[in-house]
Amino acid sequence: MTLSRNRKRWLIFIGSILLLLIILILFANSFLSKKADAMLRIELSKMDSTEYVIDFEKVRVNIFSRSVKIFDVSVKPTDATLENVKSSQLAMPVLDLKLEQIKVSSVSVMKALRGEEFDIGGISLRKADISIYGHGELFKKNAHQDGGKSIFSSDTVVETGIKEARLNSFKLDISRLCYVDLSKGDTLLETKDLNITVSDLWLHQPENDTSSHVLEVDDIEIALSSHSMELPGGFYRLETSSLEMSYKDGEFSLDSLKLIPAYPKGRFSKAFGKQTDRFEVTAGNIFIGGIVFDSLMNKKLIADEIRLSSPRADICRDKRVARDMSIFPKLFQTSVAQLPIQVYVKSVNASKAYVNYQEIVKDSDQAGSVVLDQLVLNIKGMCNYPDSIKNGQALLVEANALLMGKSSFKIYLNLPIGNHAEYFTFHGHADAFPASNLNSLIQPLAAIEATGGSVNSVDFYAMAMNDTTAGRIDFKYSDLEVAVLKKKKNEEGLVKENKFYSFAAQTAIHKNNPSHGKEVRIARMSFVRDPNKGFFNYIWKTLQHGLITTLTPGKKHLATDESWPEFKNNWRKTLLNDWKDLQVHDKKKKSK
C-alpha cells in the first residue's frame, strides 16, 4: 500500500519529534548524571572521616524511568582504623563494603519535595560483599554499650516529621557477609548468597493519631545458600545449608544444620572447666509453618508446626570431670513456662531421628551408651500463655524408637506447664530383646556384663514431683546370666571377669521373672531427685531403680496390693497414694 504525500509528511514530522525527544532525554540523562555524580562527590568530600574511604565509579540518572543508579560503591576502612581494631579490645567493629550497584527507581519527586511524604518504587542493592572486622568474639559485651539496650527501638525509628513513606520493593543481594576477628585472624561468621526482598512497605500514621507510626509490609522473603558461625563461648560452631523464609506464607525452611563441638569427647569438659554435656547435632530439613511473624514484635512466637527430618544427636557426658554444684537445671516443663517470650506452637514432630547418649565414668576410658534409633517424636500443647497455664496447659509428648537400634520402645509424657509442684507423669513399653543388647551401657558404667538371657517385655508407669518420683514396673525376663568384671585390664587390654563376684551376683539375683510357678514380680519405683542434674537423668534414675529392684532379692519394694491389669486401670490414683506414702516414710526417717 502506497502512502499519500500528506501521510508521509506527518510520519516524518512525528518521527522527527520522537527522535528529538529521545535526543533530549539522552542529553538530559547525561547532564543529570554528571550533575548527580558531581553533587554526590562534593557531599562525600564534606564528610570529615579519618576512619573510612568512601568512593564510587559513576552515577546514572534516567528521567524516563525516574531511576538513579550508582555503580561500584566501596566503603573501606583505613589501615590505621584496622590496626586500632586489631590491637584494642575496646575498639568498635568496622565495615568493609563493596557494592556493584545501588538502584533507586520510580521516585515521586514532587511528593518528596513537598517534604512529608516519600513514595519510592524500588531500591535495589546488588552483589554486596560485606566484611566486618572486630576484636575478639562476635557476641562480646563492650564497655561502650549503653546498658545492653538496642539502639534500634520503635521510638527512635519513627521520631521523624514524615507523615507517610512507601516503598514498593526493596532487594538486597549479598554475595558474602563475614565477621573477622582481627586479633586472631579467624573468620567467626560467614554467610553466602544472602537475598532479602521486601514488598509493599508502608510507614504511616494511624487514623486520628499523629503521635505514632504504623509499619505495614506485604511480604518479606529471605534466602541464603550457606551460613557458618562460631557460637558464644567458642565451644561450638553452627553450619547450615540453604535457608528460605517467607513472611506472607508464614514459613521457614532450612535444608540442613550442623552443631559442631570445638573439642573431642575426652577434652571438651576439661576445656569447659566443669562437667557438662557435649552435643554433636545434625539435622536434615527443618520446617516451621503457620508462623505469625507480627507476633514477634510483641515478644510472642506463634506457629502451627515444627517439623524436623532425620535429626541426629550424639551426646556425651564425661563424669571424670567435677560437676559444678552451683547449677540447678530446671525440669523441661518449667523451662517452657519461664521462657522470656510467650510461645504457642500447635505441634512439634521429628522423624527418623537418632539419639546416642554416652557417659564416661571414673576409672574408665570407654563410654557407656544408650541408643534410640528410628525415633519418631510428637509434641503437642506447647503454650506458656498465663491463662493457659492457669487452666492446666500440659505438654503431651509421645516417642517411638528402636532401643539400642534393635527393639521397639515407646514412652509417653504428660508435663503440666508451670505447675507449682512441677508434677508430671510418664509411662512406656519396651518389646523383647536379648539381654546382651544392654552391654554397651552396663559394661562401662557398672562393670557388669549380661552373658545370657532375654528381656521379654518392660512396662512402667511413674508420677513425679519436683523432688521425688513414685512408680511401678512390670519387668519380665528369662534365663538371665550376668558376670561382674574387674576394673583393671590385662596386658592385651581386655577386661577380665571377676569370678567370685560373678558367682555371688548370679546366686543373688532372680534369673527369671516370673519365676517358675510364681506370680510376676511387680516392683515399686522411686527416686529422690538430684537437683544438680537434669530432666532426663530424673526419668532414667527412676527406671533404673525399678529394674534393679526387680532383679534383687527381697519383697520390701514389691507391689502386691494390685495385679498389673488392676493397676493400669487406676494408675494415677495408685501412684499418688504411693507418693504420699513415700513422703510420710521420709518424714519419719528424718525425725529419727
KANOR-V637562 format. One record per residue. N is the residue number from 1. RES is the residue in three letters. SS is DSSP state (H for helix, E for strand, L for the rest). PHI is phi in whole degrees, -180 to 180 (none if undefined). OMEGA is omega in whole degrees, 0 to 359 (999 if undefined). Layout:
BEGIN
N/RES/SS/PHI/OMEGA
N/RES/SS/PHI/OMEGA
END
This chain:
BEGIN
1/MET/L/none/180
2/THR/L/-87/181
3/LEU/L/-92/176
4/SER/L/-71/182
5/ARG/H/-62/181
6/ASN/H/-66/180
7/ARG/H/-65/178
8/LYS/H/-63/179
9/ARG/H/-61/180
10/TRP/H/-65/178
11/LEU/H/-65/179
12/ILE/H/-65/180
13/PHE/H/-65/181
14/ILE/H/-65/178
15/GLY/H/-63/179
16/SER/H/-66/179
17/ILE/H/-63/180
18/LEU/H/-62/180
19/LEU/H/-63/179
20/LEU/H/-64/179
21/LEU/H/-63/179
22/ILE/H/-63/179
23/ILE/H/-64/179
24/LEU/H/-65/179
25/ILE/H/-65/179
26/LEU/H/-62/178
27/PHE/H/-65/180
28/ALA/H/-64/178
29/ASN/H/-61/180
30/SER/H/-66/180
31/PHE/H/-65/181
32/LEU/H/-67/178
33/SER/H/-64/179
34/LYS/H/-65/180
35/LYS/H/-64/180
36/ALA/H/-65/178
37/ASP/H/-60/181
38/ALA/H/-65/180
39/MET/H/-62/181
40/LEU/H/-66/179
41/ARG/H/-68/177
42/ILE/H/-65/180
43/GLU/H/-64/179
44/LEU/H/-67/180
45/SER/H/-68/179
46/LYS/H/-77/181
47/MET/L/-72/181
48/ASP/L/-90/182
49/SER/L/-132/175
50/THR/L/-102/183
51/GLU/L/-94/186
52/TYR/E/-131/169
53/VAL/E/-116/183
54/ILE/E/-111/183
55/ASP/E/-152/174
56/PHE/L/-153/183
57/GLU/L/-85/183
58/LYS/E/-161/176
59/VAL/E/-121/177
60/ARG/E/-126/179
61/VAL/E/-112/177
62/ASN/E/-128/184
63/ILE/L/-73/180
64/PHE/L/-68/179
65/SER/L/-96/182
66/ARG/L/54/182
67/SER/E/-128/177
68/VAL/E/-129/178
69/LYS/E/-122/174
70/ILE/E/-119/187
71/PHE/E/-105/173
72/ASP/E/50/178
73/VAL/E/-83/177
74/SER/E/-138/173
75/VAL/E/-125/188
76/LYS/E/-122/177
77/PRO/E/-71/179
78/THR/L/-74/179
79/ASP/H/-61/180
80/ALA/H/-65/179
81/THR/H/-64/179
82/LEU/H/-63/180
83/GLU/H/-67/178
84/ASN/H/-66/178
85/VAL/H/-64/182
86/LYS/H/-65/187
87/SER/H/-98/187
88/SER/L/-115/177
89/GLN/L/-71/183
90/LEU/L/-90/183
91/ALA/L/-69/176
92/MET/L/-72/174
93/PRO/L/-60/180
94/VAL/E/-122/187
95/LEU/E/-109/172
96/ASP/E/-124/188
97/LEU/E/-123/170
98/LYS/E/-125/185
99/LEU/E/-135/183
100/GLU/E/-68/183
101/GLN/E/-159/168
102/ILE/E/-115/181
103/LYS/E/-128/174
104/VAL/E/-118/187
105/SER/E/-125/174
106/SER/E/52/179
107/VAL/E/-85/175
108/SER/L/-81/189
109/VAL/H/-64/184
110/MET/H/-65/177
111/LYS/H/-63/181
112/ALA/H/-67/181
113/LEU/H/-66/178
114/ARG/L/-72/165
115/GLY/L/107/192
116/GLU/L/-112/181
117/GLU/E/-143/179
118/PHE/E/-122/179
119/ASP/E/-126/184
120/ILE/E/-119/180
121/GLY/E/-67/181
122/GLY/E/-167/173
123/ILE/E/-127/181
124/SER/E/-132/175
125/LEU/E/-117/190
126/ARG/E/-111/174
127/LYS/E/53/177
128/ALA/E/-87/173
129/ASP/E/-118/188
130/ILE/E/-117/174
131/SER/E/-121/176
132/ILE/E/-114/182
133/TYR/E/-108/179
134/GLY/E/-136/179
135/HIS/L/-116/177
136/GLY/L/94/187
137/GLU/L/-63/180
138/LEU/L/-66/186
139/PHE/L/-107/181
140/LYS/L/-69/177
141/LYS/L/-96/181
142/ASN/L/-96/182
143/ALA/L/-66/183
144/HIS/L/-83/180
145/GLN/L/-70/185
146/ASP/L/-91/175
147/GLY/L/64/179
148/GLY/L/78/182
149/LYS/L/-86/178
150/SER/L/-73/177
151/ILE/L/-77/179
152/PHE/L/-102/176
153/SER/L/-122/180
154/SER/H/-61/180
155/ASP/H/-69/185
156/THR/H/-70/183
157/VAL/H/-70/188
158/VAL/H/-104/176
159/GLU/L/-76/185
160/THR/L/-153/178
161/GLY/L/-81/182
162/ILE/L/-70/177
163/LYS/L/-82/186
164/GLU/E/-152/175
165/ALA/E/-142/179
166/ARG/E/-126/175
167/LEU/E/-137/185
168/ASN/E/-68/179
169/SER/E/-154/175
170/PHE/E/-132/180
171/LYS/E/-129/177
172/LEU/E/-123/181
173/ASP/E/-115/180
174/ILE/E/-107/179
175/SER/E/-74/179
176/ARG/E/-158/174
177/LEU/E/-130/182
178/CYS/E/-144/173
179/TYR/E/-121/183
180/VAL/E/-117/174
181/ASP/E/-85/184
182/LEU/L/-67/181
183/SER/L/-66/180
184/LYS/L/-119/183
185/GLY/L/77/183
186/ASP/E/-98/173
187/THR/E/-89/185
188/LEU/E/-89/179
189/LEU/E/-147/176
190/GLU/E/-150/177
191/THR/E/-123/182
192/LYS/E/-119/174
193/ASP/E/53/178
194/LEU/E/-90/179
195/ASN/E/-125/178
196/ILE/E/-124/179
197/THR/E/-125/178
198/VAL/E/-118/182
199/SER/E/-117/173
200/ASP/E/53/176
201/LEU/E/-90/185
202/TRP/E/-136/175
203/LEU/E/-106/184
204/HIS/E/-151/176
205/GLN/L/-89/177
206/PRO/L/-63/180
207/GLU/L/-62/180
208/ASN/L/65/178
209/ASP/L/-146/181
210/THR/L/-99/185
211/SER/L/-98/183
212/SER/L/-141/179
213/HIS/L/-129/175
214/VAL/E/-119/178
215/LEU/E/-106/178
216/GLU/E/-120/180
217/VAL/E/-145/181
218/ASP/E/-80/181
219/ASP/E/-159/172
220/ILE/E/-131/178
221/GLU/E/-121/180
222/ILE/E/-128/177
223/ALA/E/-145/174
224/LEU/E/-149/182
225/SER/L/-94/178
226/SER/E/-162/180
227/HIS/E/-149/179
228/SER/E/-142/179
229/MET/E/-156/174
230/GLU/E/-86/181
231/LEU/L/-81/181
232/PRO/L/-54/181
233/GLY/L/99/177
234/GLY/L/79/182
235/PHE/L/-99/180
236/TYR/E/-142/171
237/ARG/E/-125/181
238/LEU/E/-107/178
239/GLU/E/-129/177
240/THR/E/-132/171
241/SER/L/-99/190
242/SER/L/-65/182
243/LEU/E/-130/174
244/GLU/E/-138/179
245/MET/E/-142/178
246/SER/E/-131/178
247/TYR/L/-67/184
248/LYS/L/-66/180
249/ASP/L/-80/181
250/GLY/L/66/185
251/GLU/E/-130/176
252/PHE/E/-138/181
253/SER/E/-137/179
254/LEU/E/-127/186
255/ASP/L/-68/179
256/SER/L/-160/182
257/LEU/E/-145/175
258/LYS/E/-135/171
259/LEU/E/-112/190
260/ILE/E/-112/178
261/PRO/E/-68/180
262/ALA/L/-82/183
263/TYR/L/-133/176
264/PRO/L/-69/187
265/LYS/H/-57/184
266/GLY/H/-71/184
267/ARG/H/-114/190
268/PHE/H/-62/182
269/SER/H/-65/178
270/LYS/H/-64/178
271/ALA/H/-68/179
272/PHE/H/-70/177
273/GLY/L/95/178
274/LYS/L/-164/182
275/GLN/L/-67/180
276/THR/L/-157/176
277/ASP/E/-79/174
278/ARG/E/-101/183
279/PHE/E/-107/169
280/GLU/E/-124/192
281/VAL/E/-125/170
282/THR/E/-133/177
283/ALA/E/-152/172
284/GLY/L/-78/182
285/ASN/L/-70/173
286/ILE/E/-117/184
287/PHE/E/-125/174
288/ILE/E/-123/182
289/GLY/E/-119/179
290/GLY/L/68/181
291/ILE/L/-77/173
292/VAL/L/-98/186
293/PHE/H/-64/180
294/ASP/H/-62/181
295/SER/H/-67/180
296/LEU/H/-64/178
297/MET/H/-66/179
298/ASN/H/-104/179
299/LYS/L/58/175
300/LYS/E/-131/173
301/LEU/E/-118/181
302/ILE/E/-121/179
303/ALA/E/-154/179
304/ASP/E/-80/186
305/GLU/E/-155/170
306/ILE/E/-126/180
307/ARG/E/-122/177
308/LEU/E/-119/180
309/SER/E/-109/176
310/SER/L/54/174
311/PRO/L/-71/180
312/ARG/E/-136/180
313/ALA/E/-131/171
314/ASP/E/-106/186
315/ILE/E/-118/181
316/CYS/E/-136/175
317/ARG/E/-120/180
318/ASP/E/-96/183
319/LYS/L/-81/174
320/ARG/L/-77/178
321/VAL/L/-100/184
322/ALA/L/-64/176
323/ARG/L/-81/172
324/ASP/L/-90/186
325/MET/L/-77/178
326/SER/L/-91/181
327/ILE/L/-98/180
328/PHE/L/-126/182
329/PRO/L/-62/178
330/LYS/L/-86/172
331/LEU/L/-68/190
332/PHE/H/-56/183
333/GLN/H/-67/177
334/THR/H/-72/177
335/SER/H/-61/178
336/VAL/H/-64/180
337/ALA/H/-63/186
338/GLN/L/-102/175
339/LEU/L/-60/182
340/PRO/L/-69/176
341/ILE/L/-126/176
342/GLN/E/-82/186
343/VAL/E/-125/171
344/TYR/E/-141/178
345/VAL/E/-124/186
346/LYS/E/-65/182
347/SER/E/-152/174
348/VAL/E/-125/183
349/ASN/E/-132/174
350/ALA/E/-127/180
351/SER/E/-127/179
352/LYS/E/53/181
353/ALA/E/-86/179
354/TYR/E/-140/178
355/VAL/E/-130/176
356/ASN/E/-126/179
357/TYR/E/-100/183
358/GLN/E/-124/173
359/GLU/E/-132/174
360/ILE/E/-112/183
361/VAL/L/-99/180
362/LYS/L/-61/180
363/ASP/L/64/177
364/SER/L/-143/176
365/ASP/L/-99/181
366/GLN/L/-100/182
367/ALA/L/-91/169
368/GLY/E/-83/187
369/SER/E/-140/171
370/VAL/E/-119/183
371/VAL/E/-116/171
372/LEU/E/-119/183
373/ASP/E/-114/181
374/GLN/E/51/183
375/LEU/E/-75/173
376/VAL/E/-116/186
377/LEU/E/-121/177
378/ASN/E/-128/179
379/ILE/E/-126/177
380/LYS/E/-130/175
381/GLY/E/84/180
382/MET/E/-80/181
383/CYS/E/-149/180
384/ASN/L/-115/174
385/TYR/L/-62/181
386/PRO/H/-54/180
387/ASP/H/-65/179
388/SER/H/-66/179
389/ILE/H/-63/178
390/LYS/H/-61/182
391/ASN/L/-90/175
392/GLY/L/85/179
393/GLN/L/-55/182
394/ALA/E/-134/170
395/LEU/E/-79/177
396/LEU/E/-111/185
397/VAL/E/-117/176
398/GLU/E/-129/181
399/ALA/E/-133/175
400/ASN/E/-126/183
401/ALA/E/-155/171
402/LEU/E/-99/180
403/LEU/E/-71/186
404/MET/L/56/179
405/GLY/L/73/188
406/LYS/L/-132/187
407/SER/E/-121/185
408/SER/E/-69/179
409/PHE/E/-140/179
410/LYS/E/-131/176
411/ILE/E/-144/180
412/TYR/E/-127/180
413/LEU/E/-127/174
414/ASN/E/-119/189
415/LEU/E/-122/177
416/PRO/E/-59/185
417/ILE/L/-80/176
418/GLY/L/76/178
419/ASN/L/-63/187
420/HIS/L/-64/178
421/ALA/L/-95/182
422/GLU/L/56/179
423/TYR/L/-65/170
424/PHE/E/-159/179
425/THR/E/-129/173
426/PHE/E/-150/176
427/HIS/E/-151/183
428/GLY/E/-169/184
429/HIS/E/-151/173
430/ALA/E/-126/178
431/ASP/L/-79/183
432/ALA/L/-67/174
433/PHE/E/-162/176
434/PRO/E/-63/181
435/ALA/H/-59/180
436/SER/H/-64/177
437/ASN/H/-61/182
438/LEU/H/-88/186
439/ASN/H/-63/179
440/SER/H/-65/177
441/LEU/H/-93/191
442/ILE/H/-83/179
443/GLN/H/-63/183
444/PRO/H/-70/188
445/LEU/H/-87/186
446/ALA/H/-122/181
447/ALA/L/55/177
448/ILE/E/-128/180
449/GLU/E/-130/174
450/ALA/E/-85/183
451/THR/E/-97/179
452/GLY/E/-174/177
453/GLY/E/102/183
454/SER/E/-135/167
455/VAL/E/-91/184
456/ASN/E/-87/175
457/SER/E/-173/175
458/VAL/E/-136/174
459/ASP/E/-127/183
460/PHE/E/-148/175
461/TYR/E/-138/180
462/ALA/E/-148/175
463/MET/E/-126/185
464/ALA/E/-130/168
465/MET/L/-114/183
466/ASN/L/-71/184
467/ASP/L/-128/187
468/THR/E/-144/173
469/THR/E/-112/171
470/ALA/E/-136/182
471/GLY/E/-162/175
472/ARG/E/-139/185
473/ILE/E/-136/176
474/ASP/E/-110/186
475/PHE/E/-110/182
476/LYS/E/-103/180
477/TYR/E/-153/182
478/SER/E/-147/174
479/ASP/E/54/183
480/LEU/E/-75/176
481/GLU/E/-131/181
482/VAL/E/-131/175
483/ALA/E/-132/176
484/VAL/E/-92/187
485/LEU/E/-104/173
486/LYS/E/-76/180
487/LYS/E/-77/180
488/LYS/E/-79/181
489/LYS/E/-111/177
490/ASN/L/-84/187
491/GLU/L/-65/180
492/GLU/L/-83/179
493/GLY/L/81/179
494/LEU/L/-99/180
495/VAL/E/-84/179
496/LYS/E/-92/176
497/GLU/E/-81/173
498/ASN/L/-90/190
499/LYS/H/-65/181
500/PHE/H/-64/180
501/TYR/H/-69/177
502/SER/H/-63/179
503/PHE/H/-64/180
504/ALA/H/-65/180
505/ALA/H/-67/181
506/GLN/H/-66/179
507/THR/H/-74/188
508/ALA/H/-81/188
509/ILE/L/-78/172
510/HIS/L/-79/184
511/LYS/L/-79/182
512/ASN/L/-137/170
513/ASN/E/-144/8
514/PRO/L/-81/173
515/SER/L/-70/185
516/HIS/L/-57/177
517/GLY/L/76/182
518/LYS/L/-123/179
519/GLU/L/-74/176
520/VAL/L/-66/178
521/ARG/L/-80/175
522/ILE/E/-96/186
523/ALA/E/-99/171
524/ARG/E/-82/175
525/MET/E/-112/173
526/SER/E/-160/177
527/PHE/E/-161/174
528/VAL/E/-92/188
529/ARG/L/-64/170
530/ASP/L/-86/186
531/PRO/L/-65/179
532/ASN/L/-88/179
533/LYS/L/-119/192
534/GLY/L/-93/188
535/PHE/H/-61/185
536/PHE/H/-72/174
537/ASN/H/-63/179
538/TYR/H/-61/180
539/ILE/H/-67/183
540/TRP/H/-63/182
541/LYS/H/-65/176
542/THR/H/-66/179
543/LEU/H/-65/180
544/GLN/H/-60/179
545/HIS/H/-61/180
546/GLY/H/-67/179
547/LEU/H/-64/181
548/ILE/H/-67/180
549/THR/H/-62/179
550/THR/H/-65/183
551/LEU/H/-75/191
552/THR/L/-85/181
553/PRO/L/-68/177
554/GLY/L/103/182
555/LYS/L/-118/186
556/LYS/L/-58/185
557/HIS/L/-103/177
558/LEU/E/-89/179
559/ALA/L/-105/182
560/THR/L/-117/184
561/ASP/L/-78/181
562/GLU/L/-139/170
563/SER/L/-73/181
564/TRP/H/-62/177
565/PRO/H/-60/178
566/GLU/H/-64/180
567/PHE/H/-63/182
568/LYS/H/-61/181
569/ASN/H/-74/185
570/ASN/L/-144/192
571/TRP/H/-69/181
572/ARG/H/-65/180
573/LYS/H/-66/180
574/THR/H/-62/181
575/LEU/H/-69/176
576/LEU/H/-64/176
577/ASN/H/-66/177
578/ASP/H/-60/182
579/TRP/H/-65/178
580/LYS/H/-63/178
581/ASP/H/-63/178
582/LEU/H/-64/180
583/GLN/H/-66/178
584/VAL/H/-65/179
585/HIS/H/-63/181
586/ASP/H/-67/178
587/LYS/H/-66/178
588/LYS/H/-64/180
589/LYS/H/-65/180
590/LYS/H/-69/182
591/SER/H/-67/178
592/LYS/L/-73/999
END
